[in-house]
Every structure is written in C-alpha cells, then in structure tokens.
Amino acid sequence: MFNLILFGPPGSGKGTQSEKLITQYGLKHLSTGDLLRSEIAGKTPLGIEAKAIMDKGHLVPDEVVIGMISSALEANPHAKGFLFDGFPRTSTQAEALDKLLDLKKTSIAAMIALAVSEEELVKRLLKRGETSGRSDDINEGIVRERLVEYHKKTSVVADYYKQFDKVVVIAGEGTVDEIFARLCKEIDGILNNK
Ligand code: B4P
C-alpha cells in the first residue's frame, strides 16, 4: 500500500490537487472536509453538530473525524493506497491514524505540505465563497479564524511527521498544473526509492 497525506492551511489547494493526484496514482481519496459536508447535506445528527462548529471556523472534535476515517478505511479493504486530505489536523488525529494504519500493516509514506502565503489563502477562500455556497468561506472573519485554528492546532502535525523524516514542502502558488507537476515529481521520487 502507498499512503500519502496532503497537508497545508485552509485554501492551500489540498482538495484541488487531490482530485488530480488520485487519478494519476490510483489512490482512494479520503477528505474529512468532504465527509463532513456530506453529513451536513444529509442533515444527519453528526452533520448538524459539525455545521455549527465549521461555521465558526473551528475544528470538529477529534473523536468524530477519527471515527469517520476509521469507517472509511474499513469500507475500502482493497484500496491500493489512500490520499488523506485535510486529515490529520491535530496531533491526536496523527497518532490515531498511525495506529489505524498499523492495524492494516501499513503506514504513511510521506506528508506533502503545500506552502502558500496568508494573503493568497484569504483571497482564494473568499473567491470560492462567492460561488460555492460554502458557509465557512463567505466571511473574512471566519476565514481568518480557520487560519488561527490552523496555526494553533494543525501546523504542529508537520512536526510529528518531521521526527520520522516524512515531510516534503512544495511551493503551493502558481497555476494548478504547475503545482500538480511539482507534486508528481516529488511523489515519483518517493515511489522510485521505495
Ligand atoms: P476542508 O474541507 O479540509 O477544506 P479547506 O481547509 O477549506 O481547504 P482546501 O485546502 O481543501 O481547499 P482548496 O485549497 O482545494 O476543511 C473545511 C472545514 O472542515 C475545516 O475548517 C474544519 O472545520 C472541518 N474539518 C475538516 N477536516 C477536519 C479534521 N480532520 N478535524 C477537524 N475538523 C475538520 O481550495 C481553495 C480554493 O482555492 C478553491 O476555490 C480552489 O479553486 C482555489 N485554488 C486551488 N488551487 C489554486 C491555485 N493554484 N491558484 C488559485 N486558486 C487555487
């Protein structure tokens, strides 16, 4: 199995690049943001609870997202590998992911982090908010709160994987295709060294 984490702040292009990477490498895409939005669309109890939290720009509780990922791993026993997008977002989630993958006798090959300036992130998210209908993208206050949460709770996740020498940083500004080409170059290098 070949498992990757695509990491970066909100708006760094994780969702955008994941769509292209899963086609290129035949991986199963696991996005906790997408899973949560599908619960919201279905108006499930979990979705109703998550929406209230996400609309403030805050992170959904660890046990909720860890449960979702655990079920998704169980539901895909024959996957050739997973691309984790937007997960793990806290150190607790990172440790839980390691344990879940251990049970499947596999592990994370690399965390690829997209680096994008704060002003570019805010610009991208507000632009998406004009058309996407995503309530967490429409207001600059909420967007900035998501960045505060990222700096407070998520950026440390990179330190967790650095101790195992698994972090690669990629410049996340430029066209979508330019960034995709940079990602493929890194991933091909990792695959060739396996
Ligand atoms: P997510 O759904 O993970 O999404 P995101 O952080 O908003 O950004 P992403 O990085 O995927 O967006 P993209 O750049 O593709 O999270 C939403 C919320 O869910 C979180 O705030 C949190 O509340 C909750 N949540 C999710 N996972 C959780 C977890 N594990 N634990 C707790 N809570 C969790 O897209 C941004 C925009 O930029 C798009 O419009 C795109 O078109 C544009 N763009 C992309 N690349 C570009 C480029 N190169 N140039 C210009 N624009 C570009």
Residues whose N, C-alpha, C, O or C-beta is under 5 A from the ligand:
A	BS01	B4P	P9 P10 G11 S12 G13 K14 G15 T16 T32 G33 D34 M54 G57 H58 L59 V60 V65 D85 G86 F87 P88 R89 R124 L125 R128 R146 G172 G174 T175 V176
